[in-house]
Amino acid sequence: MKFFFLSLLALVLLAGCSESNKVKSPKKEYSHDVGDILFDSQTDDPTFTLCDSTKIITRRKALDYQGDRSKIGPACLEKFKFQPEFESFTGYITIRFIVNCNNESGRFRAKSLGSDFSLKEAPDSLKKHLVDIVQSLSGWNHAYENDAAFDIVKFINFKITNGQIDNVLQ
């Protein structure tokens, strides 16, 4: 019996030691701009309103464009006008925005990455041009859930090579 209690005590102590020696992974911090698109009075249309700011969804298939998402790429390519200052950029530009429950879009944001996915700044004129193109798209259609439409965050990614659009991904 004494051996049983000593064995149990040793087992508990060993388990405690192994827990304290484990390397703890650092707490990950994410900035709000990963998912939230907060109102910016300097750039956003003050008349664009959200239907329910507490329930913004990001499901990929929750939003259609004129009945077929495959029409987004051609619509963007049709409106793209190459400028010589764009040529210096190769990488990706992501345009992120919200479509509210009334199928209106607003709060457009642009981020750029190099072709190796490292941070790389694209020319401001290129980012603005792509935002203007995406902003001009109309014909958004929500999928309904429980007979209600929600505010939705949408991402459109542009693969750029030497300032030209190679692909439109969404």
N, C-alpha and C positions, 0 to 999 in steps of 0.2 A: 504494500500500500504506500509506504514511504517512497519507494522507487517510482511509483505512478505519479505522485504529486511533484517529485523533483523533475521527472521527465516533462510533465505538463508545464511547470514553471520555466524550464529551459526552452521549451517550444515557444511559449509566449514571449520570452525575452528575445529569442532569435527573430521572431516575426516582427517585433517592435524595432529591432536594430535594422532589419532589412528595409522597413518603411522609411526610417530616417535617412538612409543612405540613397534613396531614390532621388534622381535629378528631377526637379520640378520644372516643367516647361513654363516659359514666361507668359504672362497674361497678354493676349493679343488685343491691341487697341485698333479700332476702326473709326475712321472719321465719319461724320454724319453725311458727307457727300457721296458715300458709297450707295446708299439707298434713298436718303431723303433729298428732296430738291426744295430747299427753303426759298421763300419769296425774297427776291432781291429788288429793292425799289429802284436801283440804278439801271437794271436791264430788263426786268419783267413787266409785262402788261398788267396794270393794276385792275383791269376789268376781268381778267381771267381768274375765275374762282373755282375752288375745289368743291365737290358735293359733300364729301366727308373726309376731312384730313386725317382722321384716325383710322381709316380703312382704305389705304392705297395698296393695290395689288400689283404684282410683277409677273404674273403667269404669262408665259410666252404666247399661248394660244387664246388668251382672253380678249384679244383685239385683232380685228381684221382690217384690211385696207381695201375698200371698194370691192369687198367680197373675196379677194384673193391677195394674200400677202406677197405673192411673187411679183405683183405689179409695182411694189415699192422700188426695187432696184432700177427697172427701166425708167420709171418716173424721175428718179434722181439723176440718172445718167443723161436723160434728155435735157435737163435743166443745167447741167454742169458746163461751165465755160472756163476753159484752161486759161491761166494767166502766167506769164513768165516767172513771176516771183514764187509760184507754187513748185517749180521744178526742183528746188533744193530739198524738198521733203519726200522721204520714203518711210512708210510706216503705217500706222493705223490711227484713225480719228473716230472717236465714238461720240455720237450725239445722243444725249439723254434728255427726255422730256416727259411731260405728263399729258395724258388725254383724260379730260374729266368725263363725268357720266353723261354729259350732253354732247360727247364726241368733239369737243373743242380742245385744241392743243395749246400748251404754254409752258413756261419755265424751262427754256432750252439751255442746255449746258454742253460744252465741247471739251473733250480731253484727248490728248494725243500721246502716242507711244511710238518708239522706234520699231523697226521690223523685227528686232530681237526682244520686243516687249519691255524694253527699259524706258524710263521716262525720257521723252524727247519732245521739245516744243516744235510745233508746226507753225508756219507763218500765220499770224493773226488774220490776214486777209483770206487765207484758205479755210480756216476754221469758220470765219464769219460767212463765207460763201456757202459752205456746207450747212450751217445752221439756217441760213436764208432758204436754201433748197428744202430742207426738212420742214421748216416752218410753213412753206407754201403748200405742202401736201394737205389735201383735204379728202374726206371720204373715209374717215375712221369709223368703224362699227364695232361696238362692244358685244361680247358674248354676255348673255344675262345669266345670273345665278340667283335662284329663288325670286325670279321676276324683278330683279333690281340690277341696274348697271352701276359700276364702281369707277372710281378714279384709278387710272392705270399708269404705271411708269413704263415707258417704251425706250428701247435702245436700238439705234441703227449704227452699225459699224461700217466704216469705209476703209478698204485696203487701198493704200495710195502708193504708187511707184513713180518716182520722178515727177510728182505733182499731178499725175493722172489717176483717175479712179480705175483700179483693177477689178474690184469686186465690191458689192454692197451686201453685207451680211446682217441678218436680224433674227 
